[in-house]
Amino acid sequence: MQDFLIPTALDLSAIAQDLIPDMTENRVAFQLLPLDVRNAAVIRWEQLDNFIGLQQVRGIGGQPTRVKKTGAHTFQMDPGYYGEYEDLDEQELTTRRALGQYTNGPVDLSDLVAEKQMKLLQRQYDRIELTIWSLLAQGVFSVADPISGRILHTDQFPIQSFTAGTAWGTSLTAGPLADLSAIQLLQRGHSVNLGAQATAYVNRGTFNQMRTNTNPADLYGRRVAGLATANNLGAINEILTNDDLPAIQIYDGGYLDDNGVFQLFIPNNRCIVVGQRPAGQNVGNYVMTRNVNTPDMSPGQYSFVADNEKPPRSIQVHQGHNGGPVVYYPSAIVVMTV
């Protein structure tokens, strides 16, 4: 039987480690909810309740008042189980040969396997990023089985929400500065800054609506150097920063769906404000959990090649992971419909 030179699982892991930084470094979602791995089947965490009340007076010679203990809540994230493969089918294997080789001998499939793994990795990280943005933009995500349509992975977190007084597309009366000022007030009672230390994420279409504002009582009425109207990102962010409001960051990332149609990660008419915690903690993570398909059952993604020698012979390139998003501080996120 013809011998094929196929990368091992360790080879694929090494390839994946090289590719992962390139595939994640420009994805804003992984800056907001960085990737993490935990050697656990489910993820649980505890959070203290808010400290409440004021110190009580006891008076000279009086007994101090006992304070109630602070409670805590336990939360759990159940991971989703993701995985897919692509074939090197009988046709590809039959016609494949090493350059300049016309006799039987080992045929190197490394380049074909690497190409398929790159495709599968992109699909994996597109899925993860879509999950993160769906959660940030809606407070909930749902992933359905592609065949039955049944929801197999879903979760929700109580992020804050706000609706603009007037849609930003209504340029004459919209008030983006007033809306962001109102959002800043939502930091009250929470250990989060929703002012200049926060960032407001929009896609370019939503920003284009903001920049064409003609409301003299709002953005259009503000002037920058030379009394010019603020109508570009730098000038608008200068105004926002000086007003202690979140700066705008445009992110137009997305993916091609199965029909080849480009889908945005951040929906139109949505502004996602992510605040900053006092110590700069991440508001959450995307956690990859324990996985029996990895070589040592470690947490994280798996990559391997399966050689099916029974007719019709095929070689399968597999890629997958177990995991899901965790938001530790949902009050630090405000999704605004604009």
N, C-alpha and C positions, 0 to 999 in steps of 0.2 A: 504494500500500500504506500502511496505517495506520502512522504514525510513533509510536514509543514513546520516552519519555525514560528512559534507563537509566543508572544510575551506572557510571562507568568503573572500571577496576582501581585507579586512584589514589584515586578516591572511596571505594571499598570498603576500601582499605588505611587511609585516614584514619578511616573509621568503625570499622574493627577496632581501630586504635590507641586510640580513645576507649573502646571496649568492653572491651578486654583487662584494664585495671586493675580494672574493676568485677567481672570474671569470675574474677580470680585473687587479689584481696587477702584474701579470707576463706578461701582454700583452704590448709590447713596444709601440704599436700604441697609447695607451691611455696615455702614457707619452708624446708623441709628440703632439697629439691633445686630451687633456683631455676632459672627458665628462662634459657637462654643460647643464643647463635647462633654457629656456626663456619662459615667459608667453606671447607668440606672435604666430600668425599664420604663419608669414614669418620672416626671420631675415634680418635686414638692418643695415648697418654700413657705416660710412663716413671716408675717409682718406684724409688728407691734401696732396697736391702735394708737390714734393720736393722743398726745398728752393734753389733758383738758383741765380747766379750772384755774383758780388763783390761790396763792398762799393765804391761809387764814390767820387773823390776829389772835394771840393768846392772852395778851395783857401780862403785866408783871406778876410773877408768881403763879401764872396760870398754866394749865396743861396744854401741850401742843396737840393739834388735831391730827388724827390718823387719816392718811390719804388712801383711797382705794387703789388696789393694784391695777396696773395697766394690762388690759387684755391683749390677745393676739388672735389672728386669723390664719388658718392654713389653706394654701391654695395648691392646685395640682394641674399639671399639663399632661394630657395623654398624647403621646406622639402619633403621628401618621406613619404608615409603612409604605415607602415609595420605592419603585424599582421598575426598570424596563431593559430591554436588550434589542440589539439589531443583529441580523444574520449576515454572515458571509455564506452565500448559498452555493449550491452545486455548480451553477454556471460560473460564478466568480472563481471558485476553487479549480474548476476544470481548465479554464483558460489562463489561470495565473501561472507565470513562470518567472524565474529570475532573468534579468537582462543578459542576453548572450548565452543562455543555457538552453540546450535542446534535448538533453538526456535527463533521465530520472535523477533526482537528487533533492535535498531539502530545499523547499521554497519558502522564502522569508515573507511572512505576512505582516510584519511589524508596522509598516506604513499604513496598510489598510485598517488594521486594528486601532492604531493611534488616531486615524481620521474618524473612525466611528466612535471612539471614546470621547474625542473632543466634542462631537455632536451631542452625545449623551450627557456630557458634563454641562454643556450650554443649556440643554433642556432642563437639567436638574436645577441649575442656579436661576434660570428663568422662573421655574416653578416656585422656588424658595422666595425669590424677590417679589413675585406676584402675591404670594401668601402674606408677606410682610406688609406690602402697600395696601392690600385689601383690608388687613386688620387696622392699619393706621388711618385709612380713609373712611372706614365704616364701623370699626369696633368689632367686627366679626369677619371670619373667613369660612368658606365651605369648599371642599374639594370632592367632586363626585366621581364615582366609578365610570370610566369611559364607555362601558358597555351597557350596564344596567341603569345608569343615571342615579343610583343610590348614593347618598352622602356618606363617605367613608371617613372623612377627617374634617372636623369643625371645632371652633372654639370662639369665645368672645370675651372681651374685657371692657370694663366700664369707663371708656375714655370719654372726655368731655366733648360736647358739641355746641355749635353756634350757627345761626343762620343770619346772613347779612341782611341789613334793613332793606337794601335795594340791590338787586343783582348787579354785579360789576359791569355787565354788558350794557346796562342802561347808563351811559356815560354822563349824562347831564345831571342826574340826581344820585348816582352811586356815591358811597362814602367809604372807600377802603381804609382811610386813616381812622375814621370813626369806628369802623368794624374792628380793626386791630387794637384800638384803644379799649374797646369793650372786652375783647378777649383777654387783655392784660389783667382786667379785674378778676378774671376767673382763677388767678393765682392765690386769691385770698383764702386763708385757711389751709393752704397746701404748702409743702416745703419745695417750692419750685418757682423759678423766675420765668415769667412769660413776657418779659420786656425785651430789652436790647440783647440780653444773653440768649434769647430764644431765636429760632429760625423758622420762617414760614416757607413751606415747599409748595410750589405750583408748577404746572406744566406751562409751556411757552404760550399756548393759546389763552390760558387764563391770565397770564401776565400781560399779554397784548391788550386784553380788555382793560386791565388796570391802568396801563400806561396811556390809554386814550381818554382817560377821565377828563371831563370838562365841567365838573362841579366847582364853581368858584368858592364854595364854602368848605371844600375838602381839598383833595390833592391838587387839583388844577389851580387853586388859589394860593398855593405855596410856591415861593420863588427861590431859586438858588443863585449862584454867582451871576452877576450881570442882569439880575431880575428875570432870568429865563425860566420858562415853565419846566418843571421836572418831568421829563418824558423818556428817560432811559434808566436802566437798572441802577447804575452808579448814583445818579442824582436822587432817585427815589429812595434808595437805601440810605443815603446821607440824611435825608429828611427823617426817615424812620428811626435811624440810630440816634439822631439828635433829640427826637421825641421819646426816647427810651422805649421804642417799639421793635418787634421782631423784624430782622432784615429778610428780604425776599431771596430765596434761592430757586432758580429755575432748574427743573429736572425733567427732561423730555424722553426719558428711557422707556422702553417697552419691548415687545416681542412679536414675532410673526406667529399667528395662530395656525391651526392645521389647514386652513384655507388660504394661507399666505397673506392674510390681512393684518396690518400692523395694529397692535393694541397697546395703548398707553398704560403704564403702571399707575400714574396719578391721574384720576379721571378729570375730565373737563369740569370747570366751575367748582373746583374743590381746592381749598387752601388748608394744608396740614401744618399746624404750629406745634413744634416740639420744644418744650422748655428745658431749662437746665436745673439740675438738682444742686443743692448747696455744695456738695463735694465733687460735683461733676460726674456722678455715677451714670452709667448707661441706664436708660429707661427700661431696657430689656435686652434679650438675646434671642437668636434663633439657635436652639439647642439640638444637636444630634445626639441621640441616645444609643444605648447598647444595641448591638446588631450581631446576630448569630451568623450572618453571611460574611463577616470579615474573617481574615485568617485566624485570629485569636479571640474572636467574639468580643472585640473591643468596641467602644463607641465610635461613631463616625460613619463615613460612607464606605461602600464596598465597590470594588472593581475586579472583575475576573473574566476569563475566557473559558468557554465550555466547548469541547470538541465532541460533536455527535458523529461517531464513526459509522452508525447504521445508515443504510441507504434511505433516502438520499442524504449524503454526507453534508453537514453544515457546521459552521463554527459560529458560536454566539458570543457577542461582546456585551457584558452585563454592567450596569451601573445603577446604584440606588443608595438610599439612606433611610433611617428612621429618625423622626424628629418633628419639631414644631416651634412656633414662636412663643416666647414668654415675655409678658410686660409686667415688670415689678411695680412701676409707678404710673398707672393709667391716668392719674390727674395731671401728669406732665404733658399730656397730648390733648390738643384741641383740634377737632376737625370742623372747618367752617365751610358751609355751603354758600357759594358766592354767585 
